């Protein structure tokens, strides 16, 4: 039963990734694109976690934590670049 639930959740997250990709390509403002990219990072974290549950290994959980840290730093860097024109002061 858990297999069907994981497959359904992966399908939903995959559809969410496609919607985020559409939003990145068709957004009017750069802030909308940054928010869509941040949401895409969250969806990838969910997919990695579900794959870890499906295969029963901890490697995917560690990968999702690393992806979360890199995604957070990249979102902050994009926002700082938009606001100030540079990342490092």
FIVOMI-673205 format. One record per residue: residue in three letters; x, y, z of N, C-alpha, C, O, CB in turn. Coordinates in Angstrom, 2 decimals, padded with zeros to 5 digits. Glycine has a CB too. Example, Ala and Ser with C-alpha at 12.3 -4.5 7.8 and 13.67 -1.06 7.14 Angstrom:
<type=Ala, n.X=013.19, n.Y=-005.69, n.Z=007.80, ca.X=012.30, ca.Y=-004.50, ca.Z=007.80, c.X=013.20, c.Y=-003.30, c.Z=007.80, o.X=014.24, o.Y=-003.32, o.Z=008.46, cb.X=011.31, cb.Y=-004.47, cb.Z=009.05>
<type=Ser, n.X=012.85, n.Y=-002.25, n.Z=007.08, ca.X=013.67, ca.Y=-001.06, ca.Z=007.14, c.X=012.90, c.Y=000.03, c.Z=007.87, o.X=013.41, o.Y=001.14, o.Z=008.04, cb.X=014.08, cb.Y=-000.60, cb.Z=005.72>
//
This chain:
<type=Unk, n.X=000.81, n.Y=-001.20, n.Z=000.00, ca.X=000.00, ca.Y=000.00, ca.Z=000.00, c.X=000.86, c.Y=001.26, c.Z=000.00, o.X=000.52, o.Y=002.26, o.Z=-000.65, cb.X=-000.93, cb.Y=000.00, cb.Z=001.20>
<type=Unk, n.X=001.99, n.Y=001.21, n.Z=000.75, ca.X=002.87, ca.Y=002.38, ca.Z=000.79, c.X=003.49, c.Y=002.64, c.Z=-000.57, o.X=003.82, o.Y=003.78, o.Z=-000.90, cb.X=003.96, cb.Y=002.19, cb.Z=001.85>
<type=Unk, n.X=003.66, n.Y=001.59, n.Z=-001.36, ca.X=004.22, ca.Y=001.76, ca.Z=-002.70, c.X=003.32, c.Y=002.62, c.Z=-003.57, o.X=003.79, o.Y=003.51, o.Z=-004.27, cb.X=004.45, cb.Y=000.40, cb.Z=-003.36>
<type=Unk, n.X=002.03, n.Y=002.36, n.Z=-003.52, ca.X=001.09, ca.Y=003.15, ca.Z=-004.30, c.X=001.04, c.Y=004.60, c.Z=-003.83, o.X=000.93, o.Y=005.53, o.Z=-004.64, cb.X=-000.31, cb.Y=002.54, cb.Z=-004.23>
<type=Unk, n.X=001.13, n.Y=004.79, n.Z=-002.53, ca.X=001.11, ca.Y=006.15, ca.Z=-001.99, c.X=002.35, c.Y=006.93, c.Z=-002.42, o.X=002.26, o.Y=008.11, o.Z=-002.76, cb.X=001.01, cb.Y=006.11, cb.Z=-000.46>
<type=Unk, n.X=003.50, n.Y=006.27, n.Z=-002.40, ca.X=004.74, ca.Y=006.93, ca.Z=-002.81, c.X=004.70, c.Y=007.26, c.Z=-004.30, o.X=005.13, o.Y=008.34, o.Z=-004.71, cb.X=005.96, cb.Y=006.05, cb.Z=-002.48>
<type=Unk, n.X=004.21, n.Y=006.34, n.Z=-005.11, ca.X=004.12, ca.Y=006.58, ca.Z=-006.55, c.X=003.16, c.Y=007.73, c.Z=-006.84, o.X=003.44, o.Y=008.57, o.Z=-007.70, cb.X=003.66, cb.Y=005.31, cb.Z=-007.29>
<type=Unk, n.X=002.02, n.Y=007.78, n.Z=-006.14, ca.X=001.08, ca.Y=008.88, ca.Z=-006.31, c.X=001.71, c.Y=010.21, c.Z=-005.90, o.X=001.54, o.Y=011.22, o.Z=-006.59, cb.X=-000.20, cb.Y=008.63, cb.Z=-005.49>
<type=Unk, n.X=002.43, n.Y=010.21, n.Z=-004.78, ca.X=003.07, ca.Y=011.44, ca.Z=-004.32, c.X=004.16, c.Y=011.88, c.Z=-005.28, o.X=004.32, o.Y=013.08, o.Z=-005.54, cb.X=003.66, cb.Y=011.24, cb.Z=-002.91>
<type=Unk, n.X=004.93, n.Y=010.94, n.Z=-005.82, ca.X=005.95, ca.Y=011.29, ca.Z=-006.81, c.X=005.33, c.Y=011.88, c.Z=-008.07, o.X=005.88, o.Y=012.81, o.Z=-008.66, cb.X=006.79, cb.Y=010.06, cb.Z=-007.17>
<type=Unk, n.X=004.20, n.Y=011.35, n.Z=-008.47, ca.X=003.49, ca.Y=011.89, ca.Z=-009.63, c.X=003.03, c.Y=013.32, c.Z=-009.36, o.X=003.16, o.Y=014.19, o.Z=-010.22, cb.X=002.28, cb.Y=011.01, cb.Z=-009.99>
<type=Unk, n.X=002.50, n.Y=013.56, n.Z=-008.17, ca.X=002.06, ca.Y=014.91, ca.Z=-007.82, c.X=003.23, c.Y=015.89, c.Z=-007.76, o.X=003.12, o.Y=017.01, o.Z=-008.25, cb.X=001.33, cb.Y=014.90, cb.Z=-006.47>
<type=Unk, n.X=004.35, n.Y=015.47, n.Z=-007.16, ca.X=005.53, ca.Y=016.33, ca.Z=-007.12, c.X=006.09, c.Y=016.57, c.Z=-008.51, o.X=006.56, o.Y=017.67, o.Z=-008.81, cb.X=006.60, cb.Y=015.72, cb.Z=-006.22>
<type=Unk, n.X=006.05, n.Y=015.56, n.Z=-009.38, ca.X=006.49, ca.Y=015.75, ca.Z=-010.75, c.X=005.63, c.Y=016.75, c.Z=-011.50, o.X=006.15, o.Y=017.58, o.Z=-012.25, cb.X=006.49, cb.Y=014.43, cb.Z=-011.48>
<type=Unk, n.X=004.33, n.Y=016.68, n.Z=-011.30, ca.X=003.43, ca.Y=017.66, ca.Z=-011.91, c.X=003.71, c.Y=019.05, c.Z=-011.36, o.X=003.67, o.Y=020.03, o.Z=-012.10, cb.X=001.96, cb.Y=017.28, cb.Z=-011.65>
<type=Unk, n.X=004.00, n.Y=019.13, n.Z=-010.07, ca.X=004.36, ca.Y=020.42, ca.Z=-009.47, c.X=005.65, c.Y=020.98, c.Z=-010.06, o.X=005.76, o.Y=022.19, o.Z=-010.26, cb.X=004.51, cb.Y=020.27, cb.Z=-007.97>
<type=Unk, n.X=006.62, n.Y=020.11, n.Z=-010.34, ca.X=007.85, ca.Y=020.56, ca.Z=-010.98, c.X=007.59, c.Y=021.11, c.Z=-012.38, o.X=008.18, o.Y=022.11, o.Z=-012.79, cb.X=008.85, cb.Y=019.43, cb.Z=-011.04>
<type=Unk, n.X=006.71, n.Y=020.45, n.Z=-013.11, ca.X=006.36, ca.Y=020.95, ca.Z=-014.44, c.X=005.68, c.Y=022.31, c.Z=-014.36, o.X=005.95, o.Y=023.18, o.Z=-015.19, cb.X=005.46, cb.Y=019.95, cb.Z=-015.16>
<type=Unk, n.X=004.82, n.Y=022.50, n.Z=-013.39, ca.X=004.15, ca.Y=023.79, ca.Z=-013.22, c.X=005.15, c.Y=024.88, c.Z=-012.83, o.X=005.05, o.Y=026.02, o.Z=-013.28, cb.X=003.03, cb.Y=023.67, cb.Z=-012.16>
<type=Unk, n.X=006.12, n.Y=024.52, n.Z=-011.98, ca.X=007.16, ca.Y=025.49, ca.Z=-011.62, c.X=008.02, c.Y=025.85, c.Z=-012.82, o.X=008.39, o.Y=027.01, o.Z=-013.00, cb.X=008.04, cb.Y=024.93, cb.Z=-010.50>
<type=Unk, n.X=008.34, n.Y=024.86, n.Z=-013.63, ca.X=009.13, ca.Y=025.13, ca.Z=-014.83, c.X=008.37, c.Y=026.06, c.Z=-015.78, o.X=008.97, o.Y=026.95, o.Z=-016.38, cb.X=009.47, cb.Y=023.81, cb.Z=-015.54>
<type=Unk, n.X=007.07, n.Y=025.84, n.Z=-015.91, ca.X=006.26, ca.Y=026.74, ca.Z=-016.73, c.X=006.27, c.Y=028.15, c.Z=-016.16, o.X=006.35, o.Y=029.13, o.Z=-016.91, cb.X=004.82, cb.Y=026.21, cb.Z=-016.83>
<type=Unk, n.X=006.18, n.Y=028.25, n.Z=-014.83, ca.X=006.16, ca.Y=029.58, ca.Z=-014.20, c.X=007.50, c.Y=030.29, c.Z=-014.36, o.X=007.54, o.Y=031.51, o.Z=-014.51, cb.X=005.81, cb.Y=029.45, cb.Z=-012.71>
<type=Unk, n.X=008.59, n.Y=029.54, n.Z=-014.33, ca.X=009.91, ca.Y=030.15, ca.Z=-014.51, c.X=010.03, c.Y=030.71, c.Z=-015.92, o.X=010.59, o.Y=031.79, o.Z=-016.11, cb.X=011.02, cb.Y=029.12, cb.Z=-014.24>
<type=Unk, n.X=009.53, n.Y=030.00, n.Z=-016.90, ca.X=009.68, ca.Y=030.45, ca.Z=-018.29, c.X=008.69, c.Y=031.54, c.Z=-018.68, o.X=008.97, o.Y=032.30, o.Z=-019.61, cb.X=009.54, cb.Y=029.28, cb.Z=-019.22>
<type=Unk, n.X=007.54, n.Y=031.63, n.Z=-018.02, ca.X=006.51, ca.Y=032.57, ca.Z=-018.43, c.X=006.19, c.Y=033.66, c.Z=-017.40, o.X=005.15, o.Y=034.30, o.Z=-017.50, cb.X=005.27, cb.Y=031.83, cb.Z=-018.74>
<type=Unk, n.X=007.05, n.Y=033.88, n.Z=-016.43, ca.X=006.79, ca.Y=034.89, ca.Z=-015.40, c.X=007.07, c.Y=036.29, c.Z=-015.94, o.X=007.94, o.Y=036.48, o.Z=-016.79, cb.X=007.64, cb.Y=034.62, cb.Z=-014.14>
<type=Unk, n.X=006.32, n.Y=037.25, n.Z=-015.41, ca.X=006.50, ca.Y=038.64, ca.Z=-015.84, c.X=007.70, c.Y=039.30, c.Z=-015.16, o.X=008.46, o.Y=040.02, o.Z=-015.81, cb.X=005.25, cb.Y=039.43, cb.Z=-015.54>
<type=Unk, n.X=007.87, n.Y=039.06, n.Z=-013.87, ca.X=008.91, ca.Y=039.72, ca.Z=-013.09, c.X=009.95, c.Y=038.70, c.Z=-012.63, o.X=009.67, o.Y=037.50, o.Z=-012.54, cb.X=008.30, cb.Y=040.46, cb.Z=-011.89>
<type=Unk, n.X=011.13, n.Y=039.20, n.Z=-012.33, ca.X=012.21, ca.Y=038.33, ca.Z=-011.88, c.X=011.92, c.Y=037.77, c.Z=-010.49, o.X=012.36, o.Y=036.67, o.Z=-010.16, cb.X=013.54, cb.Y=039.10, cb.Z=-011.86>
<type=Unk, n.X=011.17, n.Y=038.50, n.Z=-009.67, ca.X=010.84, ca.Y=038.00, ca.Z=-008.33, c.X=009.94, c.Y=036.76, c.Z=-008.42, o.X=010.08, o.Y=035.83, o.Z=-007.62, cb.X=010.14, cb.Y=039.10, cb.Z=-007.51>
<type=Unk, n.X=009.03, n.Y=036.74, n.Z=-009.39, ca.X=008.20, ca.Y=035.56, ca.Z=-009.59, c.X=009.03, c.Y=034.36, c.Z=-010.00, o.X=008.75, o.Y=033.23, o.Z=-009.59, cb.X=007.12, cb.Y=035.83, cb.Z=-010.64>
<type=Unk, n.X=010.05, n.Y=034.60, n.Z=-010.80, ca.X=010.93, ca.Y=033.51, ca.Z=-011.22, c.X=011.74, c.Y=032.97, c.Z=-010.06, o.X=011.96, o.Y=031.76, o.Z=-009.97, cb.X=011.85, cb.Y=033.96, cb.Z=-012.32>
<type=Unk, n.X=012.20, n.Y=033.86, n.Z=-009.18, ca.X=012.96, ca.Y=033.41, ca.Z=-008.02, c.X=012.08, c.Y=032.59, c.Z=-007.08, o.X=012.53, o.Y=031.57, o.Z=-006.56, cb.X=013.55, cb.Y=034.62, cb.Z=-007.26>
<type=Unk, n.X=010.84, n.Y=033.02, n.Z=-006.87, ca.X=009.92, ca.Y=032.26, ca.Z=-006.03, c.X=009.59, c.Y=030.90, c.Z=-006.64, o.X=009.48, o.Y=029.91, o.Z=-005.92, cb.X=008.64, cb.Y=033.06, cb.Z=-005.80>
<type=Unk, n.X=009.43, n.Y=030.85, n.Z=-007.95, ca.X=009.17, ca.Y=029.57, ca.Z=-008.61, c.X=010.39, c.Y=028.65, c.Z=-008.49, o.X=010.23, o.Y=027.44, o.Z=-008.32, cb.X=008.81, cb.Y=029.79, cb.Z=-010.09>
<type=Unk, n.X=011.58, n.Y=029.21, n.Z=-008.58, ca.X=012.79, ca.Y=028.39, ca.Z=-008.43, c.X=012.91, c.Y=027.87, c.Z=-007.00, o.X=013.32, o.Y=026.73, o.Z=-006.80, cb.X=014.03, cb.Y=029.20, cb.Z=-008.81>
<type=Unk, n.X=012.56, n.Y=028.69, n.Z=-006.01, ca.X=012.59, ca.Y=028.25, ca.Z=-004.63, c.X=011.55, c.Y=027.14, c.Z=-004.39, o.X=011.83, o.Y=026.18, o.Z=-003.68, cb.X=012.34, cb.Y=029.43, cb.Z=-003.68>
<type=Unk, n.X=010.39, n.Y=027.27, n.Z=-004.97, ca.X=009.37, ca.Y=026.23, ca.Z=-004.86, c.X=009.82, c.Y=024.95, c.Z=-005.56, o.X=009.50, o.Y=023.85, o.Z=-005.13, cb.X=008.04, cb.Y=026.71, cb.Z=-005.44>
<type=Unk, n.X=010.56, n.Y=025.11, n.Z=-006.65, ca.X=011.09, ca.Y=023.96, ca.Z=-007.35, c.X=012.11, c.Y=023.21, c.Z=-006.48, o.X=012.15, o.Y=021.98, o.Z=-006.50, cb.X=011.75, cb.Y=024.39, cb.Z=-008.68>
<type=Unk, n.X=012.91, n.Y=023.95, n.Z=-005.73, ca.X=013.85, ca.Y=023.33, ca.Z=-004.81, c.X=013.10, c.Y=022.53, c.Z=-003.74, o.X=013.50, o.Y=021.42, o.Z=-003.39, cb.X=014.76, cb.Y=024.40, cb.Z=-004.14>
<type=Unk, n.X=012.02, n.Y=023.09, n.Z=-003.23, ca.X=011.23, ca.Y=022.39, ca.Z=-002.22, c.X=010.62, c.Y=021.12, c.Z=-002.79, o.X=010.57, o.Y=020.09, o.Z=-002.11, cb.X=010.12, cb.Y=023.31, cb.Z=-001.68>
<type=Unk, n.X=010.15, n.Y=021.17, n.Z=-004.04, ca.X=009.60, ca.Y=019.96, ca.Z=-004.67, c.X=010.67, c.Y=018.89, c.Z=-004.87, o.X=010.40, o.Y=017.71, o.Z=-004.68, cb.X=008.96, cb.Y=020.31, cb.Z=-006.01>
<type=Unk, n.X=011.87, n.Y=019.30, n.Z=-005.24, ca.X=012.95, ca.Y=018.32, ca.Z=-005.42, c.X=013.33, c.Y=017.70, c.Z=-004.08, o.X=013.65, o.Y=016.51, o.Z=-004.02, cb.X=014.18, cb.Y=018.99, cb.Z=-006.06>
<type=Unk, n.X=013.30, n.Y=018.47, n.Z=-003.02, ca.X=013.57, ca.Y=017.92, ca.Z=-001.68, c.X=012.51, c.Y=016.87, c.Z=-001.34, o.X=012.84, o.Y=015.81, o.Z=-000.80, cb.X=013.58, cb.Y=019.05, cb.Z=-000.61>
<type=Unk, n.X=011.25, n.Y=017.15, n.Z=-001.64, ca.X=010.19, ca.Y=016.18, ca.Z=-001.41, c.X=010.37, c.Y=014.92, c.Z=-002.24, o.X=010.13, o.Y=013.82, o.Z=-001.75, cb.X=008.85, cb.Y=016.79, cb.Z=-001.71>
<type=Unk, n.X=010.78, n.Y=015.08, n.Z=-003.48, ca.X=011.00, ca.Y=013.92, ca.Z=-004.34, c.X=012.15, c.Y=013.07, c.Z=-003.82, o.X=012.05, o.Y=011.84, o.Z=-003.79, cb.X=011.28, cb.Y=014.35, cb.Z=-005.79>
<type=Unk, n.X=013.25, n.Y=013.71, n.Z=-003.41, ca.X=014.37, ca.Y=012.95, ca.Z=-002.85, c.X=013.97, c.Y=012.20, c.Z=-001.59, o.X=014.39, o.Y=011.07, o.Z=-001.38, cb.X=015.54, cb.Y=013.87, cb.Z=-002.56>
<type=Unk, n.X=013.17, n.Y=012.83, n.Z=-000.75, ca.X=012.71, ca.Y=012.16, ca.Z=000.47, c.X=011.82, c.Y=010.98, c.Z=000.15, o.X=011.94, o.Y=009.92, o.Z=000.77, cb.X=011.97, cb.Y=013.15, cb.Z=001.36>
<type=Unk, n.X=010.93, n.Y=011.13, n.Z=-000.82, ca.X=010.05, ca.Y=010.02, ca.Z=-001.20, c.X=010.84, c.Y=008.87, c.Z=-001.83, o.X=010.51, o.Y=007.70, o.Z=-001.61, cb.X=008.99, cb.Y=010.51, cb.Z=-002.18>
<type=Unk, n.X=011.86, n.Y=009.18, n.Z=-002.60, ca.X=012.69, ca.Y=008.12, ca.Z=-003.16, c.X=013.43, c.Y=007.39, c.Z=-002.05, o.X=013.60, o.Y=006.18, o.Z=-002.12, cb.X=013.69, cb.Y=008.70, cb.Z=-004.18>
<type=Unk, n.X=013.86, n.Y=008.14, n.Z=-001.03, ca.X=014.50, ca.Y=007.50, ca.Z=000.13, c.X=013.55, c.Y=006.57, c.Z=000.87, o.X=013.97, o.Y=005.51, o.Z=001.33, cb.X=015.02, cb.Y=008.55, cb.Z=001.07>
<type=Unk, n.X=012.28, n.Y=006.95, n.Z=000.98, ca.X=011.28, ca.Y=006.08, ca.Z=001.60, c.X=011.03, c.Y=004.86, c.Z=000.74, o.X=010.91, o.Y=003.75, o.Z=001.25, cb.X=009.97, cb.Y=006.85, cb.Z=001.84>
<type=Unk, n.X=010.96, n.Y=005.06, n.Z=-000.57, ca.X=010.65, ca.Y=003.97, ca.Z=-001.50, c.X=011.76, c.Y=002.91, c.Z=-001.49, o.X=011.48, o.Y=001.71, o.Z=-001.44, cb.X=010.46, cb.Y=004.51, cb.Z=-002.92>
<type=Unk, n.X=013.02, n.Y=003.35, n.Z=-001.53, ca.X=014.12, ca.Y=002.40, ca.Z=-001.55, c.X=014.61, c.Y=002.00, c.Z=-000.17, o.X=015.37, o.Y=001.04, o.Z=-000.05, cb.X=015.26, cb.Y=002.98, cb.Z=-002.33>
<type=Unk, n.X=014.21, n.Y=002.71, n.Z=000.87, ca.X=014.58, ca.Y=002.36, ca.Z=002.23, c.X=016.04, c.Y=002.61, c.Z=002.56, o.X=016.64, o.Y=001.85, o.Z=003.32, cb.X=014.27, cb.Y=000.93, cb.Z=002.48>
<type=Unk, n.X=016.61, n.Y=003.66, n.Z=002.00, ca.X=018.00, ca.Y=003.99, ca.Z=002.27, c.X=018.11, c.Y=005.42, c.Z=002.79, o.X=017.29, o.Y=006.28, o.Z=002.48, cb.X=018.86, cb.Y=003.81, cb.Z=001.01>
<type=Unk, n.X=019.15, n.Y=005.66, n.Z=003.58, ca.X=019.33, ca.Y=006.98, ca.Z=004.17, c.X=020.08, c.Y=007.94, c.Z=003.27, o.X=020.13, o.Y=009.14, o.Z=003.55, cb.X=020.05, cb.Y=006.86, cb.Z=005.47>
<type=Unk, n.X=020.67, n.Y=007.45, n.Z=002.21, ca.X=021.47, ca.Y=008.29, ca.Z=001.33, c.X=020.65, c.Y=009.43, c.Z=000.74, o.X=021.14, o.Y=010.55, o.Z=000.61, cb.X=022.09, cb.Y=007.45, cb.Z=000.22>
<type=Unk, n.X=019.42, n.Y=009.16, n.Z=000.38, ca.X=018.57, ca.Y=010.18, ca.Z=-000.23, c.X=018.15, c.Y=011.25, c.Z=000.78, o.X=017.92, o.Y=012.40, o.Z=000.41, cb.X=017.33, cb.Y=009.53, cb.Z=-000.84>
<type=Unk, n.X=018.03, n.Y=010.87, n.Z=002.05, ca.X=017.70, ca.Y=011.87, ca.Z=003.07, c.X=018.86, c.Y=012.85, c.Z=003.26, o.X=018.65, o.Y=014.05, o.Z=003.44, cb.X=017.36, cb.Y=011.18, cb.Z=004.41>
<type=Unk, n.X=020.09, n.Y=012.32, n.Z=003.22, ca.X=021.25, ca.Y=013.19, ca.Z=003.33, c.X=021.37, c.Y=014.09, c.Z=002.11, o.X=021.73, o.Y=015.26, o.Z=002.22, cb.X=022.52, cb.Y=012.37, cb.Z=003.50>
<type=Unk, n.X=021.07, n.Y=013.54, n.Z=000.94, ca.X=021.11, ca.Y=014.34, ca.Z=-000.28, c.X=020.05, c.Y=015.45, c.Z=-000.23, o.X=020.30, o.Y=016.56, o.Z=-000.70, cb.X=020.88, cb.Y=013.45, cb.Z=-001.52>
<type=Unk, n.X=018.88, n.Y=015.15, n.Z=000.32, ca.X=017.84, ca.Y=016.18, ca.Z=000.42, c.X=018.25, c.Y=017.29, c.Z=001.39, o.X=017.91, o.Y=018.46, o.Z=001.17, cb.X=016.51, cb.Y=015.56, cb.Z=000.87>
<type=Unk, n.X=018.96, n.Y=016.95, n.Z=002.45, ca.X=019.44, ca.Y=017.98, ca.Z=003.38, c.X=020.48, c.Y=018.88, c.Z=002.70, o.X=020.46, o.Y=020.10, o.Z=002.87, cb.X=020.05, cb.Y=017.33, cb.Z=004.64>
<type=Unk, n.X=021.39, n.Y=018.28, n.Z=001.93, ca.X=022.37, ca.Y=019.07, ca.Z=001.20, c.X=021.70, c.Y=019.96, c.Z=000.16, o.X=022.07, o.Y=021.12, o.Z=-000.01, cb.X=023.40, cb.Y=018.16, cb.Z=000.53>
<type=Unk, n.X=020.71, n.Y=019.41, n.Z=-000.52, ca.X=019.99, ca.Y=020.19, ca.Z=-001.53, c.X=019.22, c.Y=021.34, c.Z=-000.87, o.X=019.12, o.Y=022.42, o.Z=-001.45, cb.X=019.02, cb.Y=019.29, cb.Z=-002.31>
<type=Unk, n.X=018.70, n.Y=021.12, n.Z=000.33, ca.X=017.99, ca.Y=022.19, ca.Z=001.05, c.X=018.94, c.Y=023.33, c.Z=001.40, o.X=018.59, o.Y=024.50, o.Z=001.27, cb.X=017.33, cb.Y=021.63, cb.Z=002.33>
<type=Unk, n.X=020.14, n.Y=022.98, n.Z=001.85, ca.X=021.10, ca.Y=024.03, ca.Z=002.21, c.X=021.54, c.Y=024.82, c.Z=000.99, o.X=021.62, o.Y=026.05, o.Z=001.04, cb.X=022.31, cb.Y=023.42, cb.Z=002.91>
<type=Unk, n.X=021.83, n.Y=024.13, n.Z=-000.10, ca.X=022.25, ca.Y=024.82, ca.Z=-001.32, c.X=021.10, c.Y=025.66, c.Z=-001.89, o.X=021.33, o.Y=026.77, o.Z=-002.37, cb.X=022.75, cb.Y=023.81, cb.Z=-002.37>
<type=Unk, n.X=019.89, n.Y=025.14, n.Z=-001.85, ca.X=018.74, ca.Y=025.88, ca.Z=-002.34, c.X=018.48, c.Y=027.14, c.Z=-001.54, o.X=018.14, o.Y=028.18, o.Z=-002.10, cb.X=017.52, cb.Y=025.01, cb.Z=-002.33>
<type=Unk, n.X=018.63, n.Y=027.05, n.Z=-000.22, ca.X=018.44, ca.Y=028.22, ca.Z=000.63, c.X=019.47, c.Y=029.30, c.Z=000.32, o.X=019.12, o.Y=030.47, o.Z=000.18, cb.X=018.51, cb.Y=027.83, cb.Z=002.12>
<type=Unk, n.X=020.72, n.Y=028.91, n.Z=000.22, ca.X=021.79, ca.Y=029.88, ca.Z=-000.06, c.X=021.61, c.Y=030.50, c.Z=-001.44, o.X=021.85, o.Y=031.69, o.Z=-001.62, cb.X=023.17, cb.Y=029.20, cb.Z=000.05>
<type=Unk, n.X=021.19, n.Y=029.70, n.Z=-002.42, ca.X=021.01, ca.Y=030.25, ca.Z=-003.77, c.X=019.84, c.Y=031.22, c.Z=-003.82, o.X=019.90, o.Y=032.23, o.Z=-004.53, cb.X=020.80, cb.Y=029.12, cb.Z=-004.78>
<type=Unk, n.X=018.78, n.Y=030.95, n.Z=-003.09, ca.X=017.65, ca.Y=031.89, ca.Z=-003.05, c.X=018.06, c.Y=033.21, c.Z=-002.42, o.X=017.69, o.Y=034.27, o.Z=-002.91, cb.X=016.47, cb.Y=031.28, cb.Z=-002.28>
<type=Unk, n.X=018.80, n.Y=033.15, n.Z=-001.34, ca.X=019.29, ca.Y=034.37, ca.Z=-000.69, c.X=020.22, c.Y=035.13, c.Z=-001.63, o.X=020.16, o.Y=036.36, o.Z=-001.70, cb.X=020.01, cb.Y=034.04, cb.Z=000.63>
<type=Unk, n.X=021.08, n.Y=034.42, n.Z=-002.34, ca.X=022.01, ca.Y=035.08, ca.Z=-003.26, c.X=021.27, c.Y=035.75, c.Z=-004.41, o.X=021.61, o.Y=036.87, o.Z=-004.79, cb.X=023.03, cb.Y=034.07, cb.Z=-003.81>
<type=Unk, n.X=020.26, n.Y=035.08, n.Z=-004.97, ca.X=019.47, ca.Y=035.69, ca.Z=-006.04, c.X=018.76, c.Y=036.95, c.Z=-005.56, o.X=018.76, o.Y=037.97, o.Z=-006.25, cb.X=018.45, cb.Y=034.69, cb.Z=-006.59>
<type=Unk, n.X=018.16, n.Y=036.87, n.Z=-004.39, ca.X=017.44, ca.Y=038.04, ca.Z=-003.85, c.X=018.39, c.Y=039.19, c.Z=-003.56, o.X=018.08, o.Y=040.35, o.Z=-003.85, cb.X=016.68, cb.Y=037.65, cb.Z=-002.57>
<type=Unk, n.X=019.54, n.Y=038.88, n.Z=-003.00, ca.X=020.50, ca.Y=039.94, ca.Z=-002.72, c.X=021.02, c.Y=040.57, c.Z=-004.02, o.X=021.24, o.Y=041.78, o.Z=-004.08, cb.X=021.67, cb.Y=039.39, cb.Z=-001.89>
<type=Unk, n.X=021.21, n.Y=039.75, n.Z=-005.04, ca.X=021.65, ca.Y=040.27, ca.Z=-006.33, c.X=020.60, c.Y=041.20, c.Z=-006.94, o.X=020.94, o.Y=042.23, o.Z=-007.51, cb.X=021.97, cb.Y=039.13, cb.Z=-007.29>
<type=Unk, n.X=019.34, n.Y=040.83, n.Z=-006.83, ca.X=018.27, ca.Y=041.67, ca.Z=-007.37, c.X=018.16, c.Y=042.99, c.Z=-006.59, o.X=017.98, o.Y=044.05, o.Z=-007.20, cb.X=016.92, cb.Y=040.92, cb.Z=-007.33>
<type=Unk, n.X=018.28, n.Y=042.93, n.Z=-005.27, ca.X=018.10, ca.Y=044.14, ca.Z=-004.47, c.X=019.29, c.Y=045.09, c.Z=-004.56, o.X=019.11, o.Y=046.30, o.Z=-004.64, cb.X=017.86, cb.Y=043.75, cb.Z=-003.03>
<type=Unk, n.X=020.51, n.Y=044.54, n.Z=-004.54, ca.X=021.69, ca.Y=045.39, ca.Z=-004.44, c.X=022.57, c.Y=045.40, c.Z=-005.68, o.X=023.45, o.Y=046.26, o.Z=-005.79, cb.X=022.49, cb.Y=044.98, cb.Z=-003.28>
<type=Unk, n.X=022.37, n.Y=044.48, n.Z=-006.59, ca.X=023.21, ca.Y=044.43, ca.Z=-007.78, c.X=024.49, c.Y=043.68, c.Z=-007.59, o.X=025.28, o.Y=043.55, o.Z=-008.53, cb.X=023.52, cb.Y=045.79, cb.Z=-008.23>
<type=Unk, n.X=024.74, n.Y=043.17, n.Z=-006.42, ca.X=025.94, ca.Y=042.39, ca.Z=-006.15, c.X=025.69, c.Y=041.43, c.Z=-005.01, o.X=024.79, o.Y=041.66, o.Z=-004.19, cb.X=027.13, cb.Y=043.30, cb.Z=-005.83>
<type=Unk, n.X=026.46, n.Y=040.38, n.Z=-004.93, ca.X=026.26, ca.Y=039.38, ca.Z=-003.88, c.X=027.17, c.Y=039.66, c.Z=-002.69, o.X=026.74, o.Y=039.56, o.Z=-001.54, cb.X=026.51, cb.Y=037.96, cb.Z=-004.43>
<type=Unk, n.X=028.42, n.Y=040.00, n.Z=-002.96, ca.X=029.39, ca.Y=040.22, ca.Z=-001.89, c.X=029.60, c.Y=041.71, c.Z=-001.74, o.X=029.78, o.Y=042.43, o.Z=-002.72, cb.X=030.74, cb.Y=039.49, cb.Z=-002.19>
<type=Unk, n.X=029.57, n.Y=042.15, n.Z=-000.49, ca.X=029.79, ca.Y=043.58, ca.Z=-000.22, c.X=031.21, c.Y=043.84, c.Z=000.17, o.X=031.58, o.Y=044.99, o.Z=000.44, cb.X=028.85, cb.Y=044.08, cb.Z=000.88>
//
